[in-house]
Amino acid sequence: MSDARVGLTVTHRRYVPYSHAHYAGNLVDGAYSLGLFGDVATEVCIRSDGDEGLFASYSDVQFCAPVRAGDLLEITAEVLAVGTRSRTIGFRAVVVGRGRPETSASAADILEDPIVATTATGVVVVPART
């Protein structure tokens, strides 16, 4: 029997402010994407179960490309599996726009070819249905 929640997809967009840059080249740390995954997972839980849920674990976290201050990220979560209280979710953080500080302080472009920056699989838990 399949569960209608499998395949539920939620997408957020977030601008990465320059105040979040930690490293040379205006790079932000990898934990930045993981925090955004937590935000989108919260909406998944609310939509699927009427509760914010709690993160239990991450697996297979892949940092595929850098995230920089000035980036416009698209963060997507898709429910892959539904257990009694657990939800396995696939995550992607994709750079869809990028600042161009070499041109001017406020220059930016939407990328013709978005860049997959971070992927992961995570498990959230929600209260048992009554």
C-alpha positions as CSV (number, residue, x, y, z in Angstrom):
1,M,0.0,0.0,0.0
2,S,1.5,3.4,-1.0
3,D,1.3,6.5,1.2
4,A,0.0,9.7,-0.5
5,R,2.7,11.7,1.4
6,V,5.5,10.0,-0.6
7,G,6.5,12.4,-3.3
8,L,5.4,15.5,-1.4
9,T,7.8,18.3,-2.4
10,V,8.4,21.6,-0.8
11,T,10.7,24.3,-2.1
12,H,12.1,27.4,-0.4
13,R,14.2,30.2,-1.9
14,R,16.8,32.0,0.2
15,Y,19.2,34.8,-0.5
16,V,22.6,34.3,1.2
17,P,23.6,37.6,2.8
18,Y,27.2,38.7,2.8
19,S,27.1,38.7,6.6
20,H,27.1,34.9,6.5
21,A,30.4,34.7,4.6
22,H,33.0,32.9,6.8
23,Y,35.8,32.2,4.4
24,A,37.9,33.7,1.6
25,G,36.0,34.2,-1.7
26,N,32.8,35.0,0.3
27,L,32.2,31.3,1.0
28,V,29.7,30.2,3.6
29,D,30.1,27.1,5.7
30,G,28.5,23.8,4.8
31,A,26.3,23.9,7.9
32,Y,24.4,26.8,6.2
33,S,22.8,24.4,3.7
34,L,22.0,21.9,6.5
35,G,20.2,24.7,8.4
36,L,18.1,25.4,5.3
37,F,17.3,21.7,5.0
38,G,15.9,21.9,8.5
39,D,13.7,24.8,7.6
40,V,12.2,23.1,4.5
41,A,11.8,19.8,6.5
42,T,9.7,21.7,9.0
43,E,7.3,22.8,6.3
44,V,7.2,19.2,5.0
45,C,6.2,17.9,8.4
46,I,3.5,20.6,8.8
47,R,2.0,19.8,5.4
48,S,2.2,16.1,5.8
49,D,1.4,15.6,9.5
50,G,0.2,18.9,11.0
51,D,3.3,19.1,13.3
52,E,6.7,20.7,13.0
53,G,8.4,17.4,13.6
54,L,12.0,16.9,14.8
55,F,15.1,16.0,12.9
56,A,16.5,12.6,13.8
57,S,19.5,12.2,11.4
58,Y,21.2,13.1,8.2
59,S,22.9,10.6,5.9
60,D,24.8,10.8,2.6
61,V,25.5,14.6,2.9
62,Q,27.3,15.7,-0.2
63,F,28.9,19.1,-0.6
64,C,29.0,19.3,-4.4
65,A,29.8,23.0,-5.1
66,P,30.5,26.1,-2.9
67,V,27.8,28.3,-1.6
68,R,28.8,32.0,-1.6
69,A,27.4,35.1,-0.1
70,G,25.2,36.8,-2.7
71,D,23.9,33.4,-4.0
72,L,20.2,32.8,-4.5
73,L,19.5,29.2,-3.3
74,E,16.5,27.0,-4.1
75,I,16.2,24.4,-1.3
76,T,13.9,21.4,-2.1
77,A,12.7,18.6,0.1
78,E,10.9,15.5,-1.2
79,V,9.4,12.8,1.0
80,L,11.0,9.5,-0.1
81,A,9.4,7.1,2.5
82,V,6.9,7.2,5.3
83,G,7.1,5.1,8.4
84,T,4.9,5.0,11.5
85,R,6.5,8.2,12.9
86,S,9.5,8.7,10.6
87,R,9.7,10.5,7.3
88,T,12.7,10.0,5.0
89,I,13.4,13.1,3.0
90,G,15.7,13.9,0.1
91,F,17.2,17.4,0.0
92,R,18.9,19.6,-2.6
93,A,20.3,23.0,-2.3
94,V,20.8,24.5,-5.8
95,V,22.4,27.9,-6.6
96,V,20.0,29.5,-9.1
97,G,21.4,33.0,-8.9
98,R,24.8,34.4,-8.0
99,G,26.2,37.8,-7.0
100,R,28.8,39.5,-9.2
101,P,30.8,41.6,-6.8
102,E,33.6,42.0,-9.3
103,T,31.1,44.0,-11.4
104,S,29.6,46.1,-8.7
105,A,28.5,45.7,-5.1
106,S,24.9,44.9,-6.1
107,A,25.3,43.1,-9.4
108,A,23.9,39.6,-9.7
109,D,22.7,37.2,-12.4
110,I,20.2,34.4,-12.5
111,L,22.2,31.3,-13.7
112,E,21.3,29.8,-17.0
113,D,22.6,26.5,-15.6
114,P,21.8,26.2,-11.9
115,I,24.5,24.6,-9.7
116,V,23.7,21.7,-7.3
117,A,25.6,22.8,-4.1
118,T,24.5,20.3,-1.5
119,T,22.4,17.1,-1.3
120,A,21.5,14.9,1.6
121,T,19.0,12.4,2.9
122,G,17.4,13.0,6.3
123,V,15.0,11.5,8.7
124,V,12.4,13.4,10.7
125,V,10.0,12.1,13.3
126,V,6.5,13.3,14.1
127,P,4.1,12.4,16.9
128,A,2.1,9.2,16.4
129,R,-1.3,9.7,14.7
130,T,-4.2,9.3,17.1
